[in-house]
Amino acid sequence: MKHISRRFEKNDILRIVRALAIIRPSFIALQMPMSEEDEVFVEKCFQRSLIELDKLVSFSGTPTVAWRRTGEICLVGPEFCMLTGWEKEELVGRRKYIYELFENQSVVEYWENFANHAFENTTQSVYSHCVLLKPSGAPVPCTFCFSIRRDIMDLPSLVIGASPSRAPPS
């Protein structure tokens, strides 16, 4: 929320808050019955998913990034780093969030899309346009899709984003 209040205008903040309000009750309802052992098990499964996804990404030529439902980046492919100019070490393990790499309008649209699809059929991907930001702040217009994987408790857990192509200049 600190990031949002520093970076966005009131209208965009309201759109993001509305999107989060859509999914919040479902998250609370699904997390309430979880024990500490459940949470540990879910995290172990999450880490295992990352290991498997890392293998898959290493064989793909598609710019790919994966993040937790909170937006915290947990895996990046080398092609994503080439596309954006970010180093892997700057993104993974440093509490860097995917929405910090989007320009403002892309952040708002991402949260609205995530809220609309978080509890839908997970076999579908969400296709969209976004503008990524290089470390210098330079824009990188892209088309991308993201898929939401759920954990064993049926909570959205891992979001996998891939940019199959760079958007043509406007």
N, C-alpha and C positions, 0 to 999 in steps of 0.2 A: 504494500500500500504506500510505503514511502516513495518508491520509484514512481508510482502512478501520480501521486499528488504533486511531485516535483516537476513532472514532465508534461502533464496533460491539462487541457482546459476543462472547465467544469462540465461542458456538454459531453465530452469524451469520457470523463470519469463516470458520469451517470450511466452511459451506455455500458461501460465495463461492469459497474456495480450491478446493473440490471441483469446482465448476462450471468454473473456469478450467483445472483439471487435465484436464478432458475435452477441451478444444480445443487445449491447448498443443502436444501432439505433431503435430497436423495443421498448425498454424501453422509450427512449426519445419521440418517436412518440406517444406512449400511454399516457404518463404523461403530455405532452404539454397542452392538452385541460382541464386538471383537475383544478378545482377551490380549494380554501382553504376549502370550505364546503365539496367538494368531498373527499379531503384528510382526513378530520376529520371523515367523514362517513366510509371511507375505513378502517381507524384505529379502529373504533368502531366494525366493522364487524370482523376485525382481532382478536380483544380481545374476541369477542363472540365465534369465532372459537376455540380459545385456551381453553375457559371454557368447551366447548363441547368435545374437544379432551382430555382434562385432565380427564374427566369422563371416556371416552373410555379407556385411558391408564391405569387407576386405576383398570379396570377389566381384563386387559391383562397381561399375564406373559412374554411378549416379551420385551426385552430391546428397549426402544423407546426414541427418542429425536426429538424435533421440533425446527426449526430455521427460522428466516426471510430470505428473498432472499439475504440479505447482509451477511448471515452466523451467525448473532447474535442469540445465543441460548435463547429460550423463554420458553421451557418446557422440563422436563426430567422425565422419569419414574423411579421408584425405582430399577427396574431390570437393567436399563442402568448404574445407579450408582454402583450397585453390580458388574457388568461386568468390569467397568473401574476403580473403586476405587475413583471416583470423588464424592464429596458431592454435593447435589442439590444446596446448598447455594453458592458454588463456581462457579456454572455454570449459574444459572438463576438470572437475575437482576444485573449482574456485568459486562455487556458488554464483555462476553466471547463468542468467535466465534468458530463454529464447526470446522473450519480448524485449529484451535489451538490444537485440540484434535487428529488430523490426523498426521501421519508421512508424510514427504515431498512428496513422490511419490503419496500417497493417495490424498493429497491436489490437485495436478496437475490433476489427473484423475477425481476427483470430479468436478472441475471447467469445464473440458472438457465435462463431462457427463451433467452437469447442462446446459451448453450453447447449447448442442445438443438437449436437451429435454424441455427447458424452455417454449417454445411456441408450443409444440406438444399437442396431445390429452392427457388430464390430467387423463384419466381413467387408464393409464398404469403406472407401476412403473419401475424404473431403478434398475437393479440388478448389484451388483459389489462386489469386494473384497476391503478391506481396512485394514490398520493397525492403530488402535487407540492407543493413548498414555495415560498411567496412569499418575497421578500427579508426580510420581517418574521418568517418562520418559520410563518406561518399556513398551514394545510393547504388544498389544493385537490383534492378527490377527483375522479378522472377515469376514463373508459374510454379506452383508446388502442390503437393498433395500430402495430407497427413492421415495416418491411421491411428486409432486409439485401441490399445490392447487393455483388456481388463484382467485383474488378478483373480485368484480363486474365490475371493469374497464378492466378486462381481463389481468391484470398484474400478473405474478408469485408473490405470496405473502408469502405463508407458505410452508416450506419443512418439510416433516415428514420422518424421518429415523428410520428404525427398523432393528435390527440385529437378524434374526431368529435363527442363530447358530454361534457358534464360529468356525472359520476355523481350520481345523486339522493342526497340526504342519508340517512344510515343511521338 
